Amino acid sequence: MTLQKAQSRPLFEPQIVQRAVLDSFKKLDPRVQVRNPVMFVVFVGAILTTGLWLQALLGQGEAPASFIFAIAVWLWFTVLFANFAEAMAEGRGKAQADTLKKARRDIKAKRLANRDLRLNGDTSTSPISKLQSQITSISSSDLRKGDVVLVEAGDFIPMDGEVLEGVASVDESAITGESAPVIRESGGDRSAVTGGTRVLSDWLVIRITANPGETFLDRMISMVEGAKRQKTPNEIALNILLAGLTIIFLLATVTLLPFSIYSVNAAGQGTPITVTVLVALLVCLIPTTIGGLLSAIGIAGMDRMIQANVIAMSGRAVEAAGDVDVLLLDKTGTITLGNRQATAFIPANGVSEANLADAAQLSSLADETPEGRSIVVLAKEKYNIRERDIHGLGAEFVPFTAQTRMSGVNLNGQQIRKGAAESIDAYVKQQGGTFPTEVRTVVENIARQGGTPLVVADCSKVLGVVQLKDIVKGGMKERFAELRRMGIKTVMITGDNPLTAAAIAAEAGVDDFLAQATPEAKLKLIREYQQGGRLVAMTGDGTNDAPALAQADVAVAMNSGTQAAKEAGNMVDLDSNPTKLIEVVEIGKQLLITRGSLTTFSISNDIAKYFAIIPAAFASTYPQLNQLNVMGLTSPESAIASAVIFNALVIIVLIPLALRGVRYRAVGAAALLQRNLLIYGLGGLIVPFIGIKLIDVLLTLFGLV
């Protein structure tokens, strides 16, 4: 099973439930319980009431042994249910980790003796014959960072590394769940390879970039095991709040016993409140519901990120995603489909469109880029100009370079060039020609409309313009509108000129854009937003993205990208899908919304329980408090037992919600708060009245109190 397939894992898979039940008892270790102040108080209360029950069995009890036993049992259940919630969340992560461990294998590697070995462009089917004297067969566990290995077709890549030589098709389905193979080659942004994946064709010479135990797969296993998750700052703050409330209620409850004794002695009637009842009162007063579910909510948030095929380096990163208010998104592949397509030939004065199409196709025959192929196809479709035999033509093709920013062909005295307007302008002037004003106007109009103009010239004569168009992905404008309603600003990052960038930004519906973006410009923009108190998220895959990824609060690196990008980010997208950033933010928002909703429910829940247990707890001391028994509970003993039982059962009932998360909706903060108070605030008040009364009826019906 791959990570991708783990999405379909049932919420209560029997194997996970069985492990969680066992872990619930293991977590009764006081060293584990003390980490959660709220549940530690319940844990101590369970021990105390158990001792009081044993005392009652010996005939020296403060209350009937059956009553104390019932309270003690349900306090233990409360602790166990909280342990079970956490263990369930951890269990889902551990199950995925077990799957990943199966993917980790001891592989025989072909280590090369010369770490600086180069094949100098040799593209032979297999270089093993030339390297035979260099190869030593060793176990992958014996490899160290810096070693160089040869991997051929059919071999597994032994460890994480960077491709030094070769181009090969690699099956990464064991890691990403994606069945389609990917191309890995030296240089650029597709040079990183992951240990445990398999080379399907050709060969690669790889430099190992990690020691055993430090590989990407090892880090993934460690990260998906929820037990190792670090608490986030917001979660720590909430824990401090819950601990503070617990201490306040603990101090208040402790003072009630001497006050009750004094009141009874002063009035000369009634009986003092018992320690058992005080423990039950304390447990119902403190926020046990959220205290029992808080850890499970955080672990489940990371689990949902795993289900989206995103590895988060820490819980802090997931939580930060929920607080993000600025998204930086690459244009190509994220907002647009990725490949610009030729859509029109616009000739200069005195040139026919067919001649322009013919020249443009000639200049593109050796251009293997998607844009170049689209020009060839458009000329064929519009004017039936068939592709020519590039070898038979005897043509001299001029490749594109970053310096000239144009490409072309020399054929039969023609010197056809195709490229950016500024580059063709300079080329034409060098040949003694001029750049027509009307062509410049066409170039500006295309750029203003969001297209990319490529000018075609034959020596000193400008023939016209080929219009390339970026295609904005369907539904992007609606998604950006949702983000805007959430208060998140979207910024498109592109290397295009400002006119083109502005047009695409308007069509896509983003709030702002950064044109002609350089690594320095990206870094500067992120720092400016952060200095203004904003939290910034971005994606990247190249080494040039590493500085900005390291600076961003939420940095999603593509798994297909370079090692530098993956090390700089705090998340890795195994699918290498740049639009995943939007989903990452939604998962982070869901984590925060779930925590807030269940905290609201827990506090409202406690308020409702006061009406059940406080009148019952002090009925023996102050009979007048029976007037507050608005639920009409049968007896003080029944009321206290019902409140304690409900307090335990509500945790187990809310476990599915804590694991799945509260349903996320892209609404503003005010609307979200209103919905939260209406559903979880009001619901938290109403549900205990119904639940406690129902339990009271059942206890009375079966004569259990």
C-alpha positions as CSV (number, residue, x, y, z in Angstrom):
1,M,0.0,0.0,0.0
2,T,1.4,3.4,-0.9
3,L,0.8,6.7,0.9
4,Q,-1.6,7.7,-1.8
5,K,-3.8,4.6,-1.2
6,A,-3.8,5.3,2.5
7,Q,-6.4,7.9,2.0
8,S,-9.1,5.2,1.8
9,R,-8.1,3.8,5.2
10,P,-11.4,3.4,7.3
11,L,-11.6,5.6,10.4
12,F,-12.0,2.6,12.7
13,E,-9.9,0.0,11.0
14,P,-10.0,-3.1,13.3
15,Q,-6.2,-3.5,13.4
16,I,-5.8,0.2,14.4
17,V,-8.5,-0.1,17.0
18,Q,-7.0,-3.2,18.5
19,R,-3.6,-1.4,18.8
20,A,-5.2,1.7,20.2
21,V,-7.0,-0.3,22.9
22,L,-3.7,-1.8,24.1
23,D,-2.0,1.6,23.9
24,S,-4.8,3.1,26.0
25,F,-3.7,1.0,28.9
26,K,0.0,1.5,28.3
27,K,-0.6,5.2,28.5
28,L,-1.8,4.8,32.1
29,D,1.8,5.2,33.0
30,P,1.9,8.3,35.3
31,R,4.9,9.6,33.2
32,V,2.6,9.8,30.2
33,Q,-0.4,11.1,32.0
34,V,1.4,14.0,33.6
35,R,2.0,15.5,30.1
36,N,-1.7,16.4,30.0
37,P,-2.6,18.4,33.1
38,V,-6.3,18.1,32.7
39,M,-6.4,14.3,32.3
40,F,-3.7,13.9,35.0
41,V,-6.2,15.4,37.5
42,V,-8.8,12.9,36.3
43,F,-6.2,10.1,36.6
44,V,-5.4,11.1,40.2
45,G,-9.1,11.3,40.9
46,A,-9.6,7.8,39.6
47,I,-6.8,6.5,41.9
48,L,-8.2,8.4,44.9
49,T,-11.8,7.1,44.4
50,T,-10.5,3.6,43.9
51,G,-8.8,3.8,47.2
52,L,-12.0,5.2,48.8
53,W,-13.9,2.2,47.3
54,L,-11.5,-0.3,48.8
55,Q,-11.9,1.5,52.2
56,A,-15.7,1.3,51.8
57,L,-15.4,-2.5,51.2
58,L,-13.7,-2.7,54.6
59,G,-16.8,-1.1,56.2
60,Q,-15.2,2.4,56.8
61,G,-16.5,4.2,53.6
62,E,-17.7,7.7,53.4
63,A,-20.5,6.5,51.1
64,P,-22.0,3.2,49.9
65,A,-19.3,1.1,48.2
66,S,-21.4,0.6,45.1
67,F,-21.7,4.4,44.5
68,I,-18.0,5.0,45.0
69,F,-17.2,2.0,42.7
70,A,-19.4,3.5,40.0
71,I,-17.7,6.8,40.1
72,A,-14.2,5.3,40.2
73,V,-15.0,3.0,37.2
74,W,-16.3,5.9,35.1
75,L,-13.3,8.1,36.0
76,W,-11.0,5.3,34.8
77,F,-13.1,5.1,31.6
78,T,-12.7,8.9,31.2
79,V,-8.9,8.5,31.3
80,L,-8.9,5.5,29.0
81,F,-11.2,7.1,26.4
82,A,-8.9,10.1,26.3
83,N,-5.9,7.7,25.9
84,F,-7.9,5.9,23.2
85,A,-8.5,9.1,21.2
86,E,-4.8,9.9,21.2
87,A,-3.8,6.3,20.4
88,M,-6.3,6.2,17.5
89,A,-4.7,9.3,16.0
90,E,-1.2,7.9,16.5
91,G,-2.3,4.5,15.3
92,R,-3.3,5.8,11.9
93,G,0.1,7.4,11.5
94,K,1.9,4.3,12.8
95,A,0.0,2.1,10.3
96,Q,1.2,4.4,7.5
97,A,4.7,4.3,8.9
98,D,4.6,0.4,8.9
99,T,3.7,0.6,5.2
100,L,6.7,2.9,4.5
101,K,9.0,0.6,6.5
102,K,8.1,-2.2,4.1
103,A,9.3,0.0,1.2
104,R,12.7,0.4,3.0
105,R,14.9,-2.5,1.9
106,D,18.5,-3.5,2.0
107,I,19.7,-3.0,-1.6
108,K,22.9,-4.1,-3.2
109,A,24.6,-1.0,-4.6
110,K,27.3,-0.6,-7.3
111,R,29.6,1.8,-5.6
112,L,32.2,3.6,-7.8
113,A,35.7,4.0,-6.4
114,N,36.2,7.4,-8.0
115,R,33.9,9.9,-6.5
116,D,34.7,12.5,-9.1
117,L,34.1,10.2,-12.0
118,R,32.6,11.7,-15.1
119,L,31.6,9.9,-18.4
120,N,32.0,13.1,-20.4
121,G,28.7,12.9,-22.2
122,D,28.9,9.2,-22.9
123,T,25.3,8.1,-23.8
124,S,25.9,4.4,-24.3
125,T,23.2,2.0,-23.4
126,S,25.1,0.8,-20.4
127,P,28.4,2.1,-19.1
128,I,29.1,-0.9,-16.9
129,S,31.7,-2.3,-19.2
130,K,33.8,0.9,-19.0
131,L,33.3,1.2,-15.2
132,Q,33.8,-2.5,-14.3
133,S,37.1,-1.9,-12.6
134,Q,35.6,1.0,-10.6
135,I,32.5,-1.0,-9.3
136,T,32.3,-2.6,-5.8
137,S,29.1,-4.3,-4.8
138,I,28.1,-3.4,-1.2
139,S,24.9,-3.2,0.9
140,S,23.0,0.1,0.8
141,S,23.4,0.3,4.6
142,D,27.1,0.6,4.1
143,L,26.8,3.6,1.8
144,R,27.8,7.0,3.2
145,K,27.1,10.6,2.1
146,G,29.3,11.5,-0.8
147,D,29.6,8.0,-2.2
148,V,28.9,7.6,-6.0
149,V,26.9,4.7,-7.3
150,L,25.8,3.4,-10.7
151,V,22.1,2.4,-11.1
152,E,21.0,0.6,-14.2
153,A,17.6,-0.4,-15.6
154,G,15.8,-2.7,-13.2
155,D,17.9,-1.7,-10.2
156,F,16.6,0.0,-7.1
157,I,18.1,3.3,-6.2
158,P,19.9,2.5,-2.9
159,M,19.8,5.8,-1.1
160,D,18.7,9.4,-1.6
161,G,21.0,11.3,-4.0
162,E,21.7,13.7,-6.9
163,V,22.1,12.5,-10.5
164,L,25.6,13.3,-11.7
165,E,25.4,11.6,-15.1
166,G,22.7,10.1,-17.3
167,V,19.0,10.3,-18.0
168,A,16.5,7.6,-16.9
169,S,12.9,6.8,-16.3
170,V,12.2,6.1,-12.6
171,D,9.3,4.4,-11.0
172,E,8.5,6.4,-7.8
173,S,5.1,4.8,-7.1
174,A,6.3,3.3,-3.8
175,I,6.7,6.8,-2.5
176,T,4.2,8.9,-4.3
177,G,1.5,6.4,-5.2
178,E,1.7,7.7,-8.8
179,S,1.9,5.0,-11.4
180,A,3.3,7.1,-14.2
181,P,7.2,7.0,-14.2
182,V,9.2,10.3,-14.0
183,I,12.3,11.4,-15.7
184,R,15.4,12.0,-13.7
185,E,18.5,13.6,-15.1
186,S,21.6,15.5,-14.1
187,G,21.4,19.2,-13.6
188,G,18.3,21.4,-13.3
189,D,15.4,20.7,-11.0
190,R,14.9,17.0,-11.8
191,S,18.2,15.6,-10.4
192,A,17.0,14.5,-7.0
193,V,16.3,10.8,-6.5
194,T,14.8,8.9,-3.6
195,G,16.1,5.7,-2.1
196,G,13.8,2.7,-2.7
197,T,12.6,3.9,-6.1
198,R,13.4,1.8,-9.2
199,V,15.1,2.8,-12.5
200,L,13.0,1.5,-15.4
201,S,15.3,2.4,-18.3
202,D,18.8,3.6,-19.1
203,W,21.2,4.3,-16.3
204,L,22.2,6.9,-13.7
205,V,25.4,7.8,-11.9
206,I,24.3,9.1,-8.5
207,R,26.1,10.9,-5.6
208,I,24.6,9.8,-2.3
209,T,23.3,12.8,-0.2
210,A,22.3,11.1,3.0
211,N,23.7,8.7,5.6
212,P,21.7,5.6,6.7
213,G,18.9,6.7,9.0
214,E,18.9,10.2,7.4
215,T,17.2,9.4,4.1
216,F,13.9,11.0,3.0
217,L,12.1,7.7,3.6
218,D,13.5,7.6,7.2
219,R,12.4,11.1,7.8
220,M,8.9,10.3,6.4
221,I,8.6,7.3,8.7
222,S,9.6,9.4,11.7
223,M,7.2,12.2,10.7
224,V,4.1,10.1,10.2
225,E,4.5,8.4,13.6
226,G,2.2,10.8,15.5
227,A,3.8,9.9,18.8
228,K,6.9,11.9,17.9
229,R,4.9,15.0,17.0
230,Q,6.0,18.2,18.8
231,K,3.3,20.4,20.2
232,T,2.8,23.7,18.4
233,P,2.9,27.2,20.1
234,N,-0.9,27.6,19.9
235,E,-1.4,24.1,21.3
236,I,1.0,24.8,24.1
237,A,-0.9,28.1,24.8
238,L,-4.2,26.2,24.9
239,N,-2.7,23.6,27.2
240,I,-1.6,26.4,29.6
241,L,-5.1,27.9,29.5
242,L,-6.7,24.5,30.3
243,A,-4.1,23.9,33.1
244,G,-4.9,27.3,34.5
245,L,-8.7,26.5,34.5
246,T,-7.9,23.2,36.1
247,I,-5.9,24.7,38.9
248,I,-8.6,27.3,39.6
249,F,-11.3,24.7,39.8
250,L,-9.0,22.4,41.9
251,L,-8.5,25.2,44.5
252,A,-12.2,26.0,44.5
253,T,-13.1,22.4,45.0
254,V,-10.6,21.8,47.8
255,T,-12.1,24.6,49.8
256,L,-15.6,23.2,49.6
257,L,-15.0,20.3,52.0
258,P,-14.1,22.4,55.1
259,F,-16.8,24.9,54.2
260,S,-19.3,22.1,54.0
261,I,-18.2,20.7,57.4
262,Y,-18.4,24.1,58.9
263,S,-21.9,24.7,57.5
264,V,-23.3,21.4,58.8
265,N,-21.8,22.0,62.3
266,A,-23.2,25.6,62.4
267,A,-26.7,24.6,61.2
268,G,-26.8,21.4,63.3
269,Q,-28.3,19.5,60.4
270,G,-27.4,17.8,57.1
271,T,-24.2,15.9,56.3
272,P,-20.9,17.1,54.9
273,I,-20.1,16.6,51.2
274,T,-18.0,13.5,50.6
275,V,-14.5,13.3,48.9
276,T,-16.0,11.1,46.2
277,V,-18.6,13.7,45.3
278,L,-16.0,16.4,45.3
279,V,-13.8,14.4,42.9
280,A,-16.8,13.9,40.6
281,L,-17.6,17.6,40.8
282,L,-14.0,18.6,40.0
283,V,-13.9,16.2,37.0
284,C,-17.1,17.7,35.6
285,L,-16.0,21.3,36.3
286,I,-12.6,21.1,34.5
287,P,-12.5,21.0,30.6
288,T,-12.0,17.3,30.3
289,T,-13.6,17.0,26.8
290,I,-11.1,19.2,25.0
291,G,-8.3,18.1,27.4
292,G,-8.9,14.5,26.3
293,L,-9.1,15.3,22.6
294,L,-6.6,18.0,22.2
295,S,-3.6,15.8,21.4
296,A,-5.7,13.7,19.0
297,I,-6.8,16.8,17.1
298,G,-3.1,17.8,16.5
299,I,-2.0,14.4,15.5
300,A,-5.0,13.9,13.2
301,G,-4.1,17.2,11.5
302,M,-0.8,15.8,10.5
303,D,-2.5,12.6,9.4
304,R,-4.8,14.5,7.1
305,M,-1.7,16.2,5.6
306,I,-0.3,12.7,5.0
307,Q,-3.5,11.6,3.3
308,A,-3.1,14.6,0.9
309,N,0.4,13.1,0.1
310,V,2.2,16.0,1.9
311,I,4.9,15.3,4.4
312,A,5.0,18.0,7.1
313,M,8.3,18.3,8.9
314,S,6.5,19.3,12.1
315,G,3.1,20.0,13.7
316,R,4.2,23.6,13.8
317,A,4.2,23.7,9.9
318,V,0.6,22.3,9.8
319,E,-0.6,24.9,12.3
320,A,1.2,27.7,10.5
321,A,-0.6,26.7,7.3
322,G,-3.9,27.4,9.1
323,D,-2.7,30.9,10.0
324,V,-1.4,31.8,6.6
325,D,-2.7,35.1,5.1
326,V,-0.5,35.5,2.1
327,L,0.0,32.8,-0.6
328,L,2.8,33.1,-3.2
329,L,2.0,30.9,-6.2
330,D,4.1,30.3,-9.4
331,K,2.2,31.2,-12.5
332,T,3.4,28.3,-14.7
333,G,2.0,24.9,-13.7
334,T,0.1,26.4,-10.7
335,I,-2.2,29.1,-12.1
336,T,-1.8,28.2,-15.8
337,L,-1.6,24.8,-17.4
338,G,2.1,25.1,-17.7
339,N,2.7,25.1,-21.5
340,R,1.9,28.2,-23.6
341,Q,0.3,27.4,-26.9
342,A,0.6,29.2,-30.2
343,T,-2.9,30.7,-31.0
344,A,-2.3,33.1,-33.9
345,F,0.0,34.4,-36.6
346,I,-0.1,38.2,-37.0
347,P,2.0,39.3,-40.1
348,A,3.7,42.6,-40.6
349,N,2.7,44.9,-43.4
350,G,3.4,43.5,-46.8
351,V,3.8,39.9,-45.5
352,S,1.1,37.2,-45.9
353,E,0.0,35.2,-42.9
354,A,1.0,32.0,-44.8
355,N,4.5,33.2,-45.3
356,L,4.8,34.1,-41.7
357,A,3.5,30.7,-40.7
358,D,5.9,29.0,-43.0
359,A,8.9,30.9,-41.6
360,A,7.7,30.3,-38.0
361,Q,7.4,26.6,-38.6
362,L,10.9,26.4,-40.2
363,S,12.4,28.1,-37.2
364,S,10.6,25.7,-34.8
365,L,11.4,22.4,-36.4
366,A,14.3,21.7,-34.1
367,D,12.5,23.3,-31.1
368,E,11.4,20.5,-28.8
369,T,9.8,22.8,-26.3
370,P,5.9,22.6,-26.0
371,E,5.7,26.1,-27.3
372,G,7.9,25.3,-30.4
373,R,5.8,22.1,-31.1
374,S,2.6,24.1,-30.9
375,I,3.9,26.6,-33.6
376,V,4.6,23.6,-35.9
377,V,1.1,22.2,-35.2
378,L,-0.7,25.5,-35.7
379,A,1.0,26.1,-39.1
380,K,0.0,22.6,-40.2
381,E,-3.6,23.0,-39.0
382,K,-4.2,26.5,-40.5
383,Y,-2.2,26.3,-43.8
384,N,-1.6,22.5,-44.2
385,I,2.2,23.2,-44.0
386,R,3.5,19.8,-43.3
387,E,6.6,19.2,-41.2
388,R,9.8,19.1,-43.3
389,D,12.6,16.6,-43.0
390,I,15.1,18.6,-40.9
391,H,18.0,16.5,-42.1
392,G,17.0,16.4,-45.7
393,L,16.7,20.2,-45.8
394,G,20.4,20.7,-45.1
395,A,19.4,23.4,-42.6
396,E,21.7,24.9,-40.0
397,F,19.6,25.3,-36.8
398,V,20.5,28.0,-34.3
399,P,19.6,26.8,-30.7
400,F,18.0,29.1,-28.2
401,T,20.3,30.5,-25.5
402,A,19.6,32.6,-22.4
403,Q,22.0,35.2,-23.8
404,T,20.4,35.7,-27.3
405,R,16.8,34.8,-26.2
406,M,16.0,33.6,-29.7
407,S,16.5,30.6,-31.9
408,G,16.2,30.0,-35.7
409,V,17.4,28.4,-38.8
410,N,19.8,29.2,-41.7
411,L,18.4,27.7,-45.0
412,N,18.9,28.5,-48.6
413,G,20.2,32.0,-47.9
414,Q,17.5,32.7,-45.4
415,Q,18.4,33.6,-41.8
416,I,15.1,33.1,-39.9
417,R,15.1,34.0,-36.2
418,K,12.3,33.7,-33.7
419,G,12.4,35.2,-30.2
420,A,11.6,38.0,-27.8
421,A,10.8,41.4,-29.3
422,E,13.8,43.1,-27.8
423,S,16.2,40.3,-29.0
424,I,14.8,40.4,-32.6
425,D,14.9,44.2,-32.6
426,A,18.6,44.1,-31.8
427,Y,19.2,41.3,-34.3
428,V,17.4,43.1,-37.1
429,K,19.3,46.4,-36.5
430,Q,22.6,44.4,-36.6
431,Q,21.5,43.3,-40.1
432,G,20.8,46.8,-41.2
433,G,17.0,46.7,-40.9
434,T,14.4,48.5,-38.7
435,F,11.8,47.2,-36.3
436,P,8.3,48.3,-37.6
437,T,6.2,50.5,-35.4
438,E,3.0,48.5,-36.1
439,V,4.8,45.2,-35.1
440,R,5.8,46.9,-31.8
441,T,2.2,47.9,-31.3
442,V,1.1,44.2,-31.9
443,V,3.7,43.0,-29.4
444,E,2.4,45.4,-26.7
445,N,-1.2,44.5,-27.3
446,I,-0.5,40.8,-27.0
447,A,1.4,41.3,-23.8
448,R,-1.4,43.5,-22.4
449,Q,-3.9,40.8,-23.1
450,G,-1.8,38.2,-21.2
451,G,-0.2,36.5,-24.2
452,T,3.4,36.0,-25.0
453,P,4.6,37.6,-28.3
454,L,7.4,35.9,-30.3
455,V,8.6,38.0,-33.2
456,V,9.8,36.3,-36.4
457,A,12.4,37.9,-38.7
458,D,14.3,36.9,-41.9
459,C,17.6,38.6,-41.7
460,S,16.9,42.4,-41.7
461,K,13.1,42.0,-42.3
462,V,10.5,41.5,-39.6
463,L,7.9,39.1,-40.8
464,G,5.4,39.3,-37.9
465,V,4.4,38.0,-34.5
466,V,3.4,34.6,-33.2
467,Q,1.0,34.9,-30.3
468,L,1.5,32.4,-27.5
469,K,-1.2,32.2,-24.8
470,D,-1.1,30.9,-21.2
471,I,-4.2,28.9,-20.4
472,V,-5.5,29.6,-16.9
473,K,-6.6,26.4,-15.1
474,G,-10.4,25.9,-14.8
475,G,-11.8,26.9,-11.4
476,M,-8.8,28.9,-10.3
477,K,-10.7,32.2,-10.2
478,E,-13.3,30.7,-7.9
479,R,-10.7,29.2,-5.6
480,F,-8.9,32.5,-5.3
481,A,-12.3,34.2,-4.5
482,E,-12.7,31.6,-1.7
483,L,-9.3,32.5,-0.3
484,R,-10.1,36.2,-0.5
485,R,-13.2,35.6,1.6
486,M,-11.0,33.8,4.1
487,G,-8.8,36.9,4.3
488,I,-5.9,35.3,2.4
489,K,-4.1,37.4,-0.2
490,T,-2.8,35.6,-3.3
491,V,0.3,36.8,-5.1
492,M,1.3,35.3,-8.5
493,I,5.1,34.9,-9.1
494,T,6.2,34.9,-12.7
495,G,9.3,35.6,-14.9
496,D,7.0,37.3,-17.5
497,N,7.2,41.0,-18.2
498,P,4.8,43.3,-16.1
499,L,2.2,43.7,-18.9
500,T,1.8,39.9,-19.4
501,A,1.8,39.3,-15.7
502,A,-0.9,41.9,-15.1
503,A,-3.2,40.4,-17.8
504,I,-2.8,36.8,-16.4
505,A,-3.3,38.0,-12.9
506,A,-6.5,39.7,-13.9
507,E,-7.8,36.7,-15.7
508,A,-6.9,34.3,-12.9
509,G,-8.3,36.6,-10.2
510,V,-5.2,36.9,-8.0
511,D,-4.8,39.9,-5.8
512,D,-1.3,40.9,-6.8
513,F,1.7,39.7,-8.8
514,L,5.5,39.9,-8.9
515,A,6.8,40.1,-12.5
516,Q,10.3,39.3,-13.7
517,A,10.8,37.5,-10.4
518,T,14.4,36.6,-9.4
519,P,15.4,34.6,-6.3
520,E,16.4,37.9,-4.6
521,A,13.0,39.5,-5.5
522,K,11.1,36.6,-4.0
523,L,13.1,36.7,-0.8
524,K,12.6,40.5,-0.5
525,L,8.9,40.2,-1.1
526,I,8.4,37.5,1.6
527,R,10.4,39.5,4.1
528,E,8.3,42.6,3.4
529,Y,5.1,40.7,4.1
530,Q,6.5,39.2,7.3
531,Q,7.7,42.5,8.6
532,G,4.1,43.7,8.2
533,G,3.0,40.8,10.5
534,R,1.8,38.5,7.7
535,L,2.3,34.7,7.5
536,V,3.5,33.7,4.1
537,A,3.3,30.4,2.2
538,M,4.9,29.4,-1.0
539,T,5.9,26.4,-3.2
540,G,9.2,25.8,-5.0
541,D,11.2,23.0,-6.6
542,G,14.5,24.5,-7.7
543,T,17.7,25.4,-6.0
544,N,17.0,29.0,-6.8
545,D,13.8,28.7,-4.7
546,A,15.7,27.5,-1.6
547,P,16.3,31.0,-0.1
548,A,12.6,32.0,-0.4
549,L,11.5,28.5,0.9
550,A,13.7,28.8,3.9
551,Q,12.3,32.3,4.7
552,A,8.6,31.5,4.2
553,D,6.5,30.4,7.2
554,V,4.9,27.5,5.2
555,A,7.3,26.2,2.5
556,V,6.1,23.3,0.3
557,A,8.9,21.8,-1.7
558,M,8.1,19.5,-4.6
559,N,9.3,15.9,-4.3
560,S,10.5,16.1,-7.9
561,G,12.6,19.1,-7.1
562,T,16.2,19.5,-6.0
563,Q,17.6,18.3,-2.6
564,A,18.3,22.0,-1.7
565,A,14.6,22.9,-2.1
566,K,13.4,19.9,-0.1
567,E,15.9,20.7,2.7
568,A,14.8,24.4,2.8
569,G,11.0,23.6,2.9
570,N,9.1,22.5,6.0
571,M,6.7,20.4,3.9
572,V,7.3,18.1,0.9
573,D,4.6,17.4,-1.6
574,L,5.0,13.8,-2.8
575,D,2.8,14.5,-5.9
576,S,4.8,17.5,-6.9
577,N,1.6,19.4,-7.6
578,P,2.1,23.2,-7.2
579,T,-1.6,23.8,-6.6
580,K,-1.4,21.6,-3.5
581,L,-0.4,24.7,-1.6
582,I,-4.1,25.7,-1.5
583,E,-5.1,22.3,-0.1
584,V,-2.3,22.6,2.5
585,V,-3.7,25.9,3.7
586,E,-7.2,24.4,3.9
587,I,-6.0,21.4,6.0
588,G,-4.2,23.8,8.3
589,K,-7.4,25.9,8.6
590,Q,-9.4,22.7,9.3
591,L,-7.0,21.9,12.2
592,L,-7.5,25.3,13.8
593,I,-11.2,25.2,13.2
594,T,-11.6,21.7,14.7
595,R,-9.6,22.7,17.8
596,G,-11.6,25.9,18.3
597,S,-15.0,24.2,17.7
598,L,-14.3,21.4,20.2
599,T,-12.9,23.9,22.8
600,T,-16.1,25.9,22.5
601,F,-18.2,22.7,22.8
602,S,-16.1,21.6,25.9
603,I,-16.6,24.9,27.8
604,S,-20.3,25.1,26.9
605,N,-20.6,21.4,27.9
606,D,-19.1,22.1,31.3
607,I,-21.5,25.0,32.0
608,A,-24.5,22.7,31.3
609,K,-23.1,20.0,33.6
610,Y,-23.0,22.4,36.5
611,F,-26.8,22.4,36.6
612,A,-26.8,18.6,37.1
613,I,-24.0,18.1,39.6
614,I,-23.8,21.2,41.8
615,P,-27.3,20.9,43.2
616,A,-26.8,17.2,43.7
617,A,-23.4,17.6,45.3
618,F,-24.6,20.0,48.0
619,A,-28.1,18.5,48.5
620,S,-27.1,16.9,51.7
621,T,-25.6,20.1,53.0
622,Y,-28.1,22.6,51.6
623,P,-31.5,20.9,50.8
624,Q,-32.7,24.2,49.3
625,L,-30.4,23.7,46.3
626,N,-32.9,21.0,45.1
627,Q,-34.8,23.9,43.6
628,L,-32.0,24.1,41.0
629,N,-32.6,20.5,39.9
630,V,-34.1,21.8,36.6
631,M,-33.4,18.4,34.9
632,G,-35.6,16.6,37.3
633,L,-32.9,14.0,38.1
634,T,-34.0,11.1,40.3
635,S,-31.6,11.5,43.2
636,P,-28.3,13.2,44.1
637,E,-26.5,9.9,43.6
638,S,-28.1,9.4,40.2
639,A,-27.4,13.0,39.2
640,I,-23.7,12.7,40.1
641,A,-23.3,9.3,38.4
642,S,-25.1,10.5,35.3
643,A,-22.9,13.6,35.0
644,V,-19.7,11.6,35.4
645,I,-20.8,8.9,32.9
646,F,-21.8,11.6,30.3
647,N,-18.5,13.3,30.9
648,A,-16.7,10.1,29.9
649,L,-19.0,9.1,27.0
650,V,-18.9,12.5,25.3
651,I,-15.1,12.0,24.7
652,I,-15.6,8.7,22.9
653,V,-18.5,10.1,20.8
654,L,-16.4,13.1,19.6
655,I,-13.4,10.9,18.6
656,P,-14.6,10.6,14.9
657,L,-15.0,14.4,14.7
658,A,-11.5,15.0,16.2
659,L,-10.0,12.5,13.7
660,R,-11.9,13.7,10.6
661,G,-11.9,17.3,11.5
662,V,-14.7,19.8,11.5
663,R,-15.9,20.4,7.9
664,Y,-14.0,23.3,6.4
665,R,-15.8,26.2,4.7
666,A,-14.2,29.2,3.0
667,V,-15.9,31.9,5.1
668,G,-14.7,35.0,6.9
669,A,-13.7,35.1,10.5
670,A,-17.0,36.8,11.7
671,A,-19.2,34.2,9.9
672,L,-17.0,31.4,11.2
673,L,-17.2,32.6,14.8
674,Q,-21.0,33.0,14.5
675,R,-21.3,29.4,13.1
676,N,-19.0,28.1,15.8
677,L,-21.0,29.6,18.6
678,L,-24.3,28.6,17.1
679,I,-23.4,24.9,16.5
680,Y,-20.8,24.1,19.1
681,G,-21.6,26.7,21.7
682,L,-25.3,26.3,21.7
683,G,-25.0,22.5,21.0
684,G,-22.6,22.2,23.9
685,L,-25.2,23.7,26.2
686,I,-28.1,21.6,25.0
687,V,-26.5,18.1,24.5
688,P,-25.6,17.6,28.2
689,F,-29.2,18.3,29.3
690,I,-30.4,15.6,27.0
691,G,-27.6,13.2,27.6
692,I,-27.5,13.4,31.4
693,K,-31.3,13.1,31.7
694,L,-31.3,10.0,29.4
695,I,-28.5,8.4,31.5
696,D,-30.4,9.2,34.7
697,V,-33.5,7.6,33.3
698,L,-31.6,4.4,32.3
699,L,-29.8,4.2,35.7
700,T,-33.1,4.5,37.5
701,L,-34.9,2.1,35.2
702,F,-32.3,-0.7,35.7
703,G,-32.0,0.1,39.5
704,L,-28.3,0.9,39.3
705,V,-28.4,3.8,41.8
